[in-house]
């Protein structure tokens, strides 16, 4: 049974920009998960491995000069 869904909300003024941002966030999450897995396999503290998403946010939000 198919149900009709409403249109996707647009947050940044353009649907393509919203989709790109969503893809970047998902990729950042995947990088974080993989870093934690590698840290566990290497015997390190997994809490130290969660820096990729922070770096990504810093890069996206820093002012271009």
PDBQT receptor file of N, H, CA, C and O in Angstrom, charges set to zero:
ATOM      1  N   UNK A   1       0.846  -1.184   0.000  1.00  0.00    +0.000 N 
ATOM      2  CA  UNK A   1       0.000   0.000   0.000  1.00  0.00    +0.000 C 
ATOM      3  C   UNK A   1       0.889   1.244   0.000  1.00  0.00    +0.000 C 
ATOM      4  O   UNK A   1       1.752   1.398   0.865  1.00  0.00    +0.000 OA
ATOM      5  N   UNK A   2       0.679   2.106  -0.948  1.00  0.00    +0.000 N 
ATOM      6  H   UNK A   2      -0.022   1.981  -1.651  1.00  0.00    +0.000 HD
ATOM      7  CA  UNK A   2       1.450   3.343  -1.029  1.00  0.00    +0.000 C 
ATOM      8  C   UNK A   2       0.703   4.459  -0.318  1.00  0.00    +0.000 C 
ATOM      9  O   UNK A   2      -0.515   4.602  -0.431  1.00  0.00    +0.000 OA
ATOM     10  N   UNK A   3       1.464   5.226   0.404  1.00  0.00    +0.000 N 
ATOM     11  H   UNK A   3       2.453   5.110   0.495  1.00  0.00    +0.000 HD
ATOM     12  CA  UNK A   3       0.871   6.403   1.034  1.00  0.00    +0.000 C 
ATOM     13  C   UNK A   3       1.515   7.635   0.420  1.00  0.00    +0.000 C 
ATOM     14  O   UNK A   3       2.704   7.633   0.099  1.00  0.00    +0.000 OA
ATOM     15  N   UNK A   4       0.750   8.649   0.265  1.00  0.00    +0.000 N 
ATOM     16  H   UNK A   4      -0.216   8.651   0.525  1.00  0.00    +0.000 HD
ATOM     17  CA  UNK A   4       1.276   9.896  -0.293  1.00  0.00    +0.000 C 
ATOM     18  C   UNK A   4       1.986  10.654   0.807  1.00  0.00    +0.000 C 
ATOM     19  O   UNK A   4       1.502  10.777   1.932  1.00  0.00    +0.000 OA
ATOM     20  N   UNK A   5       3.111  11.141   0.453  1.00  0.00    +0.000 N 
ATOM     21  H   UNK A   5       3.504  11.041  -0.461  1.00  0.00    +0.000 HD
ATOM     22  CA  UNK A   5       3.890  11.933   1.391  1.00  0.00    +0.000 C 
ATOM     23  C   UNK A   5       3.924  13.374   0.905  1.00  0.00    +0.000 C 
ATOM     24  O   UNK A   5       3.802  13.654  -0.287  1.00  0.00    +0.000 OA
ATOM     25  N   UNK A   6       4.089  14.254   1.835  1.00  0.00    +0.000 N 
ATOM     26  H   UNK A   6       4.188  14.026   2.804  1.00  0.00    +0.000 HD
ATOM     27  CA  UNK A   6       4.193  15.659   1.480  1.00  0.00    +0.000 C 
ATOM     28  C   UNK A   6       5.554  15.961   0.868  1.00  0.00    +0.000 C 
ATOM     29  O   UNK A   6       6.453  15.121   0.872  1.00  0.00    +0.000 OA
ATOM     30  N   UNK A   7       5.684  17.144   0.356  1.00  0.00    +0.000 N 
ATOM     31  H   UNK A   7       4.953  17.826   0.353  1.00  0.00    +0.000 HD
ATOM     32  CA  UNK A   7       6.961  17.550  -0.215  1.00  0.00    +0.000 C 
ATOM     33  C   UNK A   7       7.979  17.731   0.894  1.00  0.00    +0.000 C 
ATOM     34  O   UNK A   7       7.631  18.027   2.037  1.00  0.00    +0.000 OA
ATOM     35  N   UNK A   8       9.242  17.548   0.538  1.00  0.00    +0.000 N 
ATOM     36  H   UNK A   8       9.525  17.307  -0.391  1.00  0.00    +0.000 HD
ATOM     37  CA  UNK A   8      10.306  17.750   1.515  1.00  0.00    +0.000 C 
ATOM     38  C   UNK A   8      10.398  19.234   1.850  1.00  0.00    +0.000 C 
ATOM     39  O   UNK A   8      10.290  20.082   0.964  1.00  0.00    +0.000 OA
ATOM     40  N   UNK A   9      10.596  19.546   3.126  1.00  0.00    +0.000 N 
ATOM     41  H   UNK A   9      10.683  18.857   3.845  1.00  0.00    +0.000 HD
ATOM     42  CA  UNK A   9      10.770  20.962   3.474  1.00  0.00    +0.000 C 
ATOM     43  C   UNK A   9      12.112  21.473   2.968  1.00  0.00    +0.000 C 
ATOM     44  O   UNK A   9      13.085  20.723   2.896  1.00  0.00    +0.000 OA
ATOM     45  N   UNK A  10      12.154  22.744   2.623  1.00  0.00    +0.000 N 
ATOM     46  H   UNK A  10      11.364  23.353   2.682  1.00  0.00    +0.000 HD
ATOM     47  CA  UNK A  10      13.377  23.378   2.143  1.00  0.00    +0.000 C 
ATOM     48  C   UNK A  10      13.842  24.339   3.229  1.00  0.00    +0.000 C 
ATOM     49  O   UNK A  10      13.112  25.252   3.618  1.00  0.00    +0.000 OA
ATOM     50  N   UNK A  11      15.076  24.125   3.722  1.00  0.00    +0.000 N 
ATOM     51  H   UNK A  11      15.668  23.383   3.407  1.00  0.00    +0.000 HD
ATOM     52  CA  UNK A  11      15.581  24.932   4.826  1.00  0.00    +0.000 C 
ATOM     53  C   UNK A  11      16.557  26.010   4.360  1.00  0.00    +0.000 C 
ATOM     54  O   UNK A  11      16.566  27.109   4.914  1.00  0.00    +0.000 OA
ATOM     55  N   UNK A  12      17.368  25.717   3.366  1.00  0.00    +0.000 N 
ATOM     56  H   UNK A  12      17.361  24.824   2.916  1.00  0.00    +0.000 HD
ATOM     57  CA  UNK A  12      18.418  26.648   2.966  1.00  0.00    +0.000 C 
ATOM     58  C   UNK A  12      18.093  27.396   1.678  1.00  0.00    +0.000 C 
ATOM     59  O   UNK A  12      18.986  27.972   1.058  1.00  0.00    +0.000 OA
ATOM     60  N   UNK A  13      16.854  27.395   1.277  1.00  0.00    +0.000 N 
ATOM     61  H   UNK A  13      16.128  26.926   1.781  1.00  0.00    +0.000 HD
ATOM     62  CA  UNK A  13      16.446  28.171   0.114  1.00  0.00    +0.000 C 
ATOM     63  C   UNK A  13      16.471  27.411  -1.196  1.00  0.00    +0.000 C 
ATOM     64  O   UNK A  13      15.904  27.865  -2.190  1.00  0.00    +0.000 OA
ATOM     65  N   UNK A  14      17.126  26.251  -1.207  1.00  0.00    +0.000 N 
ATOM     66  H   UNK A  14      17.587  25.882  -0.400  1.00  0.00    +0.000 HD
ATOM     67  CA  UNK A  14      17.225  25.470  -2.432  1.00  0.00    +0.000 C 
ATOM     68  C   UNK A  14      17.235  23.991  -2.061  1.00  0.00    +0.000 C 
ATOM     69  O   UNK A  14      17.975  23.584  -1.165  1.00  0.00    +0.000 OA
ATOM     70  N   UNK A  15      16.433  23.197  -2.731  1.00  0.00    +0.000 N 
ATOM     71  H   UNK A  15      15.833  23.528  -3.459  1.00  0.00    +0.000 HD
ATOM     72  CA  UNK A  15      16.348  21.769  -2.420  1.00  0.00    +0.000 C 
ATOM     73  C   UNK A  15      17.675  21.061  -2.680  1.00  0.00    +0.000 C 
ATOM     74  O   UNK A  15      18.027  20.126  -1.961  1.00  0.00    +0.000 OA
ATOM     75  N   UNK A  16      18.409  21.496  -3.696  1.00  0.00    +0.000 N 
ATOM     76  H   UNK A  16      18.122  22.255  -4.280  1.00  0.00    +0.000 HD
ATOM     77  CA  UNK A  16      19.693  20.860  -3.997  1.00  0.00    +0.000 C 
ATOM     78  C   UNK A  16      20.707  21.123  -2.881  1.00  0.00    +0.000 C 
ATOM     79  O   UNK A  16      21.489  20.239  -2.529  1.00  0.00    +0.000 OA
ATOM     80  N   UNK A  17      20.693  22.315  -2.338  1.00  0.00    +0.000 N 
ATOM     81  H   UNK A  17      20.058  23.033  -2.625  1.00  0.00    +0.000 HD
ATOM     82  CA  UNK A  17      21.589  22.652  -1.234  1.00  0.00    +0.000 C 
ATOM     83  C   UNK A  17      21.243  21.828  -0.004  1.00  0.00    +0.000 C 
ATOM     84  O   UNK A  17      22.137  21.355   0.697  1.00  0.00    +0.000 OA
ATOM     85  N   UNK A  18      19.957  21.654   0.264  1.00  0.00    +0.000 N 
ATOM     86  H   UNK A  18      19.230  22.039  -0.305  1.00  0.00    +0.000 HD
ATOM     87  CA  UNK A  18      19.528  20.830   1.391  1.00  0.00    +0.000 C 
ATOM     88  C   UNK A  18      19.985  19.390   1.227  1.00  0.00    +0.000 C 
ATOM     89  O   UNK A  18      20.453  18.774   2.184  1.00  0.00    +0.000 OA
ATOM     90  N   UNK A  19      19.856  18.857   0.037  1.00  0.00    +0.000 N 
ATOM     91  H   UNK A  19      19.475  19.358  -0.741  1.00  0.00    +0.000 HD
ATOM     92  CA  UNK A  19      20.285  17.474  -0.206  1.00  0.00    +0.000 C 
ATOM     93  C   UNK A  19      21.790  17.335  -0.076  1.00  0.00    +0.000 C 
ATOM     94  O   UNK A  19      22.274  16.339   0.461  1.00  0.00    +0.000 OA
ATOM     95  N   UNK A  20      22.539  18.319  -0.558  1.00  0.00    +0.000 N 
ATOM     96  H   UNK A  20      22.146  19.129  -0.994  1.00  0.00    +0.000 HD
ATOM     97  CA  UNK A  20      23.987  18.284  -0.430  1.00  0.00    +0.000 C 
ATOM     98  C   UNK A  20      24.402  18.323   1.034  1.00  0.00    +0.000 C 
ATOM     99  O   UNK A  20      25.277  17.566   1.454  1.00  0.00    +0.000 OA
ATOM    100  N   UNK A  21      23.779  19.202   1.812  1.00  0.00    +0.000 N 
ATOM    101  H   UNK A  21      23.068  19.817   1.472  1.00  0.00    +0.000 HD
ATOM    102  CA  UNK A  21      24.083  19.281   3.234  1.00  0.00    +0.000 C 
ATOM    103  C   UNK A  21      23.744  17.970   3.935  1.00  0.00    +0.000 C 
ATOM    104  O   UNK A  21      24.512  17.505   4.778  1.00  0.00    +0.000 OA
ATOM    105  N   UNK A  22      22.617  17.375   3.603  1.00  0.00    +0.000 N 
ATOM    106  H   UNK A  22      21.993  17.753   2.919  1.00  0.00    +0.000 HD
ATOM    107  CA  UNK A  22      22.237  16.093   4.205  1.00  0.00    +0.000 C 
ATOM    108  C   UNK A  22      23.270  15.015   3.874  1.00  0.00    +0.000 C 
ATOM    109  O   UNK A  22      23.620  14.209   4.737  1.00  0.00    +0.000 OA
ATOM    110  N   UNK A  23      23.756  14.995   2.642  1.00  0.00    +0.000 N 
ATOM    111  H   UNK A  23      23.472  15.649   1.942  1.00  0.00    +0.000 HD
ATOM    112  CA  UNK A  23      24.759  14.005   2.254  1.00  0.00    +0.000 C 
ATOM    113  C   UNK A  23      26.067  14.236   3.005  1.00  0.00    +0.000 C 
ATOM    114  O   UNK A  23      26.716  13.275   3.419  1.00  0.00    +0.000 OA
ATOM    115  N   UNK A  24      26.460  15.482   3.186  1.00  0.00    +0.000 N 
ATOM    116  H   UNK A  24      25.933  16.263   2.851  1.00  0.00    +0.000 HD
ATOM    117  CA  UNK A  24      27.689  15.794   3.917  1.00  0.00    +0.000 C 
ATOM    118  C   UNK A  24      27.571  15.368   5.372  1.00  0.00    +0.000 C 
ATOM    119  O   UNK A  24      28.520  14.825   5.938  1.00  0.00    +0.000 OA
ATOM    120  N   UNK A  25      26.420  15.606   5.979  1.00  0.00    +0.000 N 
ATOM    121  H   UNK A  25      25.649  16.047   5.519  1.00  0.00    +0.000 HD
ATOM    122  CA  UNK A  25      26.216  15.208   7.375  1.00  0.00    +0.000 C 
ATOM    123  C   UNK A  25      26.277  13.692   7.513  1.00  0.00    +0.000 C 
ATOM    124  O   UNK A  25      26.892  13.180   8.448  1.00  0.00    +0.000 OA
ATOM    125  N   UNK A  26      25.648  12.974   6.595  1.00  0.00    +0.000 N 
ATOM    126  H   UNK A  26      25.149  13.391   5.835  1.00  0.00    +0.000 HD
ATOM    127  CA  UNK A  26      25.675  11.508   6.643  1.00  0.00    +0.000 C 
ATOM    128  C   UNK A  26      27.102  10.997   6.475  1.00  0.00    +0.000 C 
ATOM    129  O   UNK A  26      27.520  10.084   7.187  1.00  0.00    +0.000 OA
ATOM    130  N   UNK A  27      27.849  11.572   5.544  1.00  0.00    +0.000 N 
ATOM    131  H   UNK A  27      27.510  12.314   4.965  1.00  0.00    +0.000 HD
ATOM    132  CA  UNK A  27      29.245  11.162   5.361  1.00  0.00    +0.000 C 
ATOM    133  C   UNK A  27      30.081  11.461   6.608  1.00  0.00    +0.000 C 
ATOM    134  O   UNK A  27      30.936  10.660   6.985  1.00  0.00    +0.000 OA
ATOM    135  N   UNK A  28      29.845  12.581   7.234  1.00  0.00    +0.000 N 
ATOM    136  H   UNK A  28      29.150  13.232   6.928  1.00  0.00    +0.000 HD
ATOM    137  CA  UNK A  28      30.545  12.905   8.476  1.00  0.00    +0.000 C 
ATOM    138  C   UNK A  28      30.239  11.905   9.584  1.00  0.00    +0.000 C 
ATOM    139  O   UNK A  28      31.127  11.522  10.346  1.00  0.00    +0.000 OA
ATOM    140  N   UNK A  29      28.990  11.489   9.670  1.00  0.00    +0.000 N 
ATOM    141  H   UNK A  29      28.269  11.800   9.052  1.00  0.00    +0.000 HD
ATOM    142  CA  UNK A  29      28.610  10.485  10.659  1.00  0.00    +0.000 C 
ATOM    143  C   UNK A  29      29.298   9.157  10.382  1.00  0.00    +0.000 C 
ATOM    144  O   UNK A  29      29.776   8.494  11.303  1.00  0.00    +0.000 OA
ATOM    145  N   UNK A  30      29.346   8.776   9.124  1.00  0.00    +0.000 N 
ATOM    146  H   UNK A  30      28.958   9.315   8.377  1.00  0.00    +0.000 HD
ATOM    147  CA  UNK A  30      30.002   7.517   8.761  1.00  0.00    +0.000 C 
ATOM    148  C   UNK A  30      31.493   7.558   9.092  1.00  0.00    +0.000 C 
ATOM    149  O   UNK A  30      32.056   6.567   9.558  1.00  0.00    +0.000 OA
ATOM    150  N   UNK A  31      32.127   8.695   8.853  1.00  0.00    +0.000 N 
ATOM    151  H   UNK A  31      31.670   9.500   8.475  1.00  0.00    +0.000 HD
ATOM    152  CA  UNK A  31      33.547   8.836   9.189  1.00  0.00    +0.000 C 
ATOM    153  C   UNK A  31      33.741   8.687  10.696  1.00  0.00    +0.000 C 
ATOM    154  O   UNK A  31      34.684   8.030  11.136  1.00  0.00    +0.000 OA
ATOM    155  N   UNK A  32      32.866   9.285  11.480  1.00  0.00    +0.000 N 
ATOM    156  H   UNK A  32      32.100   9.819  11.122  1.00  0.00    +0.000 HD
ATOM    157  CA  UNK A  32      32.958   9.171  12.930  1.00  0.00    +0.000 C 
ATOM    158  C   UNK A  32      32.816   7.738  13.404  1.00  0.00    +0.000 C 
ATOM    159  O   UNK A  32      33.555   7.294  14.283  1.00  0.00    +0.000 OA
ATOM    160  N   UNK A  33      31.871   7.016  12.827  1.00  0.00    +0.000 N 
ATOM    161  H   UNK A  33      31.271   7.377  12.113  1.00  0.00    +0.000 HD
ATOM    162  CA  UNK A  33      31.675   5.608  13.194  1.00  0.00    +0.000 C 
ATOM    163  C   UNK A  33      32.905   4.787  12.835  1.00  0.00    +0.000 C 
ATOM    164  O   UNK A  33      33.362   3.967  13.631  1.00  0.00    +0.000 OA
ATOM    165  N   UNK A  34      33.437   5.003  11.643  1.00  0.00    +0.000 N 
ATOM    166  H   UNK A  34      33.066   5.669  10.996  1.00  0.00    +0.000 HD
ATOM    167  CA  UNK A  34      34.621   4.249  11.228  1.00  0.00    +0.000 C 
ATOM    168  C   UNK A  34      35.831   4.583  12.097  1.00  0.00    +0.000 C 
ATOM    169  O   UNK A  34      36.626   3.696  12.409  1.00  0.00    +0.000 OA
ATOM    170  N   UNK A  35      35.982   5.841  12.491  1.00  0.00    +0.000 N 
ATOM    171  H   UNK A  35      35.337   6.562  12.238  1.00  0.00    +0.000 HD
ATOM    172  CA  UNK A  35      37.091   6.213  13.363  1.00  0.00    +0.000 C 
ATOM    173  C   UNK A  35      36.973   5.528  14.718  1.00  0.00    +0.000 C 
ATOM    174  O   UNK A  35      37.972   5.071  15.274  1.00  0.00    +0.000 OA
ATOM    175  N   UNK A  36      35.757   5.455  15.253  1.00  0.00    +0.000 N 
ATOM    176  H   UNK A  36      34.946   5.827  14.802  1.00  0.00    +0.000 HD
ATOM    177  CA  UNK A  36      35.562   4.772  16.533  1.00  0.00    +0.000 C 
ATOM    178  C   UNK A  36      35.884   3.288  16.414  1.00  0.00    +0.000 C 
ATOM    179  O   UNK A  36      36.521   2.715  17.298  1.00  0.00    +0.000 OA
ATOM    180  N   UNK A  37      35.443   2.664  15.321  1.00  0.00    +0.000 N 
ATOM    181  H   UNK A  37      34.926   3.130  14.603  1.00  0.00    +0.000 HD
ATOM    182  CA  UNK A  37      35.729   1.238  15.131  1.00  0.00    +0.000 C 
ATOM    183  C   UNK A  37      37.224   0.979  15.055  1.00  0.00    +0.000 C 
ATOM    184  O   UNK A  37      37.725   0.030  15.658  1.00  0.00    +0.000 OA
ATOM    185  N   UNK A  38      37.935   1.817  14.316  1.00  0.00    +0.000 N 
ATOM    186  H   UNK A  38      37.528   2.587  13.825  1.00  0.00    +0.000 HD
ATOM    187  CA  UNK A  38      39.385   1.645  14.197  1.00  0.00    +0.000 C 
ATOM    188  C   UNK A  38      40.046   1.850  15.558  1.00  0.00    +0.000 C 
ATOM    189  O   UNK A  38      40.972   1.121  15.912  1.00  0.00    +0.000 OA
ATOM    190  N   UNK A  39      39.575   2.843  16.327  1.00  0.00    +0.000 N 
ATOM    191  H   UNK A  39      38.823   3.436  16.039  1.00  0.00    +0.000 HD
ATOM    192  CA  UNK A  39      40.141   3.091  17.650  1.00  0.00    +0.000 C 
ATOM    193  C   UNK A  39      39.955   1.874  18.559  1.00  0.00    +0.000 C 
ATOM    194  O   UNK A  39      40.867   1.507  19.300  1.00  0.00    +0.000 OA
ATOM    195  N   UNK A  40      38.788   1.256  18.503  1.00  0.00    +0.000 N 
ATOM    196  H   UNK A  40      38.047   1.555  17.901  1.00  0.00    +0.000 HD
ATOM    197  CA  UNK A  40      38.539   0.065  19.317  1.00  0.00    +0.000 C 
ATOM    198  C   UNK A  40      39.441  -1.074  18.868  1.00  0.00    +0.000 C 
ATOM    199  O   UNK A  40      40.016  -1.775  19.701  1.00  0.00    +0.000 OA
ATOM    200  N   UNK A  41      39.570  -1.263  17.572  1.00  0.00    +0.000 N 
ATOM    201  H   UNK A  41      39.103  -0.694  16.895  1.00  0.00    +0.000 HD
ATOM    202  CA  UNK A  41      40.422  -2.343  17.061  1.00  0.00    +0.000 C 
ATOM    203  C   UNK A  41      41.888  -2.127  17.419  1.00  0.00    +0.000 C 
ATOM    204  O   UNK A  41      42.626  -3.093  17.617  1.00  0.00    +0.000 OA
ATOM    205  N   UNK A  42      42.314  -0.875  17.504  1.00  0.00    +0.000 N 
ATOM    206  H   UNK A  42      41.715  -0.091  17.343  1.00  0.00    +0.000 HD
ATOM    207  CA  UNK A  42      43.697  -0.568  17.844  1.00  0.00    +0.000 C 
ATOM    208  C   UNK A  42      43.923  -0.482  19.348  1.00  0.00    +0.000 C 
ATOM    209  O   UNK A  42      45.052  -0.266  19.787  1.00  0.00    +0.000 OA
ATOM    210  N   UNK A  43      42.867  -0.646  20.145  1.00  0.00    +0.000 N 
ATOM    211  H   UNK A  43      41.950  -0.822  19.788  1.00  0.00    +0.000 HD
ATOM    212  CA  UNK A  43      43.002  -0.618  21.594  1.00  0.00    +0.000 C 
ATOM    213  C   UNK A  43      43.060   0.775  22.188  1.00  0.00    +0.000 C 
ATOM    214  O   UNK A  43      43.474   0.932  23.337  1.00  0.00    +0.000 OA
ATOM    215  N   UNK A  44      42.659   1.786  21.442  1.00  0.00    +0.000 N 
ATOM    216  H   UNK A  44      42.323   1.658  20.508  1.00  0.00    +0.000 HD
ATOM    217  CA  UNK A  44      42.651   3.159  21.948  1.00  0.00    +0.000 C 
ATOM    218  C   UNK A  44      41.275   3.499  22.499  1.00  0.00    +0.000 C 
ATOM    219  O   UNK A  44      40.314   2.756  22.302  1.00  0.00    +0.000 OA
ATOM    220  N   UNK A  45      41.193   4.626  23.187  1.00  0.00    +0.000 N 
ATOM    221  H   UNK A  45      41.974   5.230  23.347  1.00  0.00    +0.000 HD
ATOM    222  CA  UNK A  45      39.917   5.113  23.714  1.00  0.00    +0.000 C 
ATOM    223  C   UNK A  45      39.067   5.621  22.552  1.00  0.00    +0.000 C 
ATOM    224  O   UNK A  45      39.496   6.525  21.835  1.00  0.00    +0.000 OA
ATOM    225  N   UNK A  46      37.868   5.060  22.347  1.00  0.00    +0.000 N 
ATOM    226  H   UNK A  46      37.520   4.325  22.929  1.00  0.00    +0.000 HD
ATOM    227  CA  UNK A  46      37.031   5.502  21.214  1.00  0.00    +0.000 C 
ATOM    228  C   UNK A  46      36.587   6.955  21.313  1.00  0.00    +0.000 C 
ATOM    229  O   UNK A  46      36.257   7.557  20.291  1.00  0.00    +0.000 OA
ATOM    230  N   UNK A  47      36.569   7.535  22.501  1.00  0.00    +0.000 N 
ATOM    231  H   UNK A  47      36.837   7.046  23.331  1.00  0.00    +0.000 HD
ATOM    232  CA  UNK A  47      36.165   8.934  22.655  1.00  0.00    +0.000 C 
ATOM    233  C   UNK A  47      37.130   9.906  22.004  1.00  0.00    +0.000 C 
ATOM    234  O   UNK A  47      36.745  11.018  21.643  1.00  0.00    +0.000 OA
ATOM    235  N   UNK A  48      38.378   9.498  21.854  1.00  0.00    +0.000 N 
ATOM    236  H   UNK A  48      38.691   8.595  22.147  1.00  0.00    +0.000 HD
ATOM    237  CA  UNK A  48      39.373  10.368  21.224  1.00  0.00    +0.000 C 
ATOM    238  C   UNK A  48      39.227  10.411  19.710  1.00  0.00    +0.000 C 
ATOM    239  O   UNK A  48      39.791  11.290  19.059  1.00  0.00    +0.000 OA
ATOM    240  N   UNK A  49      38.484   9.482  19.149  1.00  0.00    +0.000 N 
ATOM    241  H   UNK A  49      38.026   8.768  19.678  1.00  0.00    +0.000 HD
ATOM    242  CA  UNK A  49      38.418   9.346  17.697  1.00  0.00    +0.000 C 
ATOM    243  C   UNK A  49      37.339  10.208  17.060  1.00  0.00    +0.000 C 
ATOM    244  O   UNK A  49      37.280  10.294  15.833  1.00  0.00    +0.000 OA
ATOM    245  N   UNK A  50      36.495  10.841  17.839  1.00  0.00    +0.000 N 
ATOM    246  H   UNK A  50      36.543  10.771  18.835  1.00  0.00    +0.000 HD
ATOM    247  CA  UNK A  50      35.349  11.554  17.275  1.00  0.00    +0.000 C 
ATOM    248  C   UNK A  50      35.677  13.010  16.972  1.00  0.00    +0.000 C 
ATOM    249  O   UNK A  50      35.016  13.912  17.485  1.00  0.00    +0.000 OA
ATOM    250  N   UNK A  51      36.679  13.245  16.152  1.00  0.00    +0.000 N 
ATOM    251  H   UNK A  51      37.216  12.512  15.735  1.00  0.00    +0.000 HD
ATOM    252  CA  UNK A  51      37.069  14.604  15.817  1.00  0.00    +0.000 C 
ATOM    253  C   UNK A  51      36.718  14.984  14.381  1.00  0.00    +0.000 C 
ATOM    254  O   UNK A  51      36.755  16.163  14.031  1.00  0.00    +0.000 OA
ATOM    255  N   UNK A  52      36.380  14.009  13.553  1.00  0.00    +0.000 N 
ATOM    256  H   UNK A  52      36.350  13.051  13.838  1.00  0.00    +0.000 HD
ATOM    257  CA  UNK A  52      36.145  14.295  12.132  1.00  0.00    +0.000 C 
ATOM    258  C   UNK A  52      34.955  15.211  11.914  1.00  0.00    +0.000 C 
ATOM    259  O   UNK A  52      35.037  16.150  11.122  1.00  0.00    +0.000 OA
ATOM    260  N   UNK A  53      33.855  14.958  12.600  1.00  0.00    +0.000 N 
ATOM    261  H   UNK A  53      33.788  14.195  13.243  1.00  0.00    +0.000 HD
ATOM    262  CA  UNK A  53      32.668  15.789  12.394  1.00  0.00    +0.000 C 
ATOM    263  C   UNK A  53      32.926  17.211  12.897  1.00  0.00    +0.000 C 
ATOM    264  O   UNK A  53      32.459  18.174  12.289  1.00  0.00    +0.000 OA
ATOM    265  N   UNK A  54      33.656  17.348  13.991  1.00  0.00    +0.000 N 
ATOM    266  H   UNK A  54      34.035  16.565  14.485  1.00  0.00    +0.000 HD
ATOM    267  CA  UNK A  54      34.012  18.676  14.493  1.00  0.00    +0.000 C 
ATOM    268  C   UNK A  54      34.857  19.440  13.498  1.00  0.00    +0.000 C 
ATOM    269  O   UNK A  54      34.652  20.634  13.280  1.00  0.00    +0.000 OA
ATOM    270  N   UNK A  55      35.824  18.736  12.886  1.00  0.00    +0.000 N 
ATOM    271  H   UNK A  55      35.991  17.766  13.063  1.00  0.00    +0.000 HD
ATOM    272  CA  UNK A  55      36.665  19.380  11.868  1.00  0.00    +0.000 C 
ATOM    273  C   UNK A  55      35.833  19.796  10.665  1.00  0.00    +0.000 C 
ATOM    274  O   UNK A  55      36.026  20.876  10.107  1.00  0.00    +0.000 OA
ATOM    275  N   UNK A  56      34.910  18.933  10.272  1.00  0.00    +0.000 N 
ATOM    276  H   UNK A  56      34.753  18.055  10.725  1.00  0.00    +0.000 HD
ATOM    277  CA  UNK A  56      34.057  19.238   9.127  1.00  0.00    +0.000 C 
ATOM    278  C   UNK A  56      33.221  20.482   9.399  1.00  0.00    +0.000 C 
ATOM    279  O   UNK A  56      33.104  21.354   8.537  1.00  0.00    +0.000 OA
ATOM    280  N   UNK A  57      32.644  20.567  10.585  1.00  0.00    +0.000 N 
ATOM    281  H   UNK A  57      32.740  19.859  11.285  1.00  0.00    +0.000 HD
ATOM    282  CA  UNK A  57      31.837  21.735  10.938  1.00  0.00    +0.000 C 
ATOM    283  C   UNK A  57      32.699  22.993  10.960  1.00  0.00    +0.000 C 
ATOM    284  O   UNK A  57      32.272  24.047  10.488  1.00  0.00    +0.000 OA
ATOM    285  N   UNK A  58      33.909  22.889  11.505  1.00  0.00    +0.000 N 
ATOM    286  H   UNK A  58      34.255  22.033  11.888  1.00  0.00    +0.000 HD
ATOM    287  CA  UNK A  58      34.810  24.048  11.516  1.00  0.00    +0.000 C 
ATOM    288  C   UNK A  58      35.126  24.520  10.098  1.00  0.00    +0.000 C 
ATOM    289  O   UNK A  58      35.112  25.719   9.823  1.00  0.00    +0.000 OA
ATOM    290  N   UNK A  59      35.407  23.586   9.211  1.00  0.00    +0.000 N 
ATOM    291  H   UNK A  59      35.418  22.611   9.435  1.00  0.00    +0.000 HD
ATOM    292  CA  UNK A  59      35.732  23.949   7.830  1.00  0.00    +0.000 C 
ATOM    293  C   UNK A  59      34.542  24.593   7.126  1.00  0.00    +0.000 C 
ATOM    294  O   UNK A  59      34.709  25.539   6.356  1.00  0.00    +0.000 OA
ATOM    295  N   UNK A  60      33.346  24.083   7.389  1.00  0.00    +0.000 N 
ATOM    296  H   UNK A  60      33.210  23.314   8.014  1.00  0.00    +0.000 HD
ATOM    297  CA  UNK A  60      32.163  24.614   6.708  1.00  0.00    +0.000 C 
ATOM    298  C   UNK A  60      31.754  25.977   7.256  1.00  0.00    +0.000 C 
ATOM    299  O   UNK A  60      31.156  26.780   6.539  1.00  0.00    +0.000 OA
ATOM    300  N   UNK A  61      32.074  26.243   8.525  1.00  0.00    +0.000 N 
ATOM    301  H   UNK A  61      32.559  25.591   9.107  1.00  0.00    +0.000 HD
ATOM    302  CA  UNK A  61      31.592  27.481   9.130  1.00  0.00    +0.000 C 
ATOM    303  C   UNK A  61      32.642  28.581   9.193  1.00  0.00    +0.000 C 
ATOM    304  O   UNK A  61      32.311  29.716   9.536  1.00  0.00    +0.000 OA
ATOM    305  N   UNK A  62      33.899  28.279   8.872  1.00  0.00    +0.000 N 
ATOM    306  H   UNK A  62      34.167  27.357   8.593  1.00  0.00    +0.000 HD
ATOM    307  CA  UNK A  62      34.897  29.337   8.948  1.00  0.00    +0.000 C 
ATOM    308  C   UNK A  62      34.689  30.333   7.807  1.00  0.00    +0.000 C 
ATOM    309  O   UNK A  62      34.222  29.988   6.722  1.00  0.00    +0.000 OA
ATOM    310  N   UNK A  63      35.046  31.548   8.093  1.00  0.00    +0.000 N 
ATOM    311  H   UNK A  63      35.425  31.827   8.975  1.00  0.00    +0.000 HD
ATOM    312  CA  UNK A  63      34.847  32.604   7.109  1.00  0.00    +0.000 C 
ATOM    313  C   UNK A  63      35.897  32.482   6.002  1.00  0.00    +0.000 C 
ATOM    314  O   UNK A  63      37.079  32.267   6.270  1.00  0.00    +0.000 OA
ATOM    315  N   UNK A  64      35.450  32.623   4.774  1.00  0.00    +0.000 N 
ATOM    316  H   UNK A  64      34.490  32.798   4.556  1.00  0.00    +0.000 HD
ATOM    317  CA  UNK A  64      36.401  32.605   3.664  1.00  0.00    +0.000 C 
ATOM    318  C   UNK A  64      37.100  33.955   3.611  1.00  0.00    +0.000 C 
ATOM    319  O   UNK A  64      36.478  35.006   3.763  1.00  0.00    +0.000 OA
ATOM    320  N   UNK A  65      38.397  33.900   3.394  1.00  0.00    +0.000 N 
ATOM    321  H   UNK A  65      38.903  33.046   3.270  1.00  0.00    +0.000 HD
ATOM    322  CA  UNK A  65      39.187  35.146   3.407  1.00  0.00    +0.000 C 
ATOM    323  C   UNK A  65      39.619  35.531   2.044  1.00  0.00    +0.000 C 
ATOM    324  O   UNK A  65      40.290  36.549   1.874  1.00  0.00    +0.000 OA
TER     325      UNK A  65
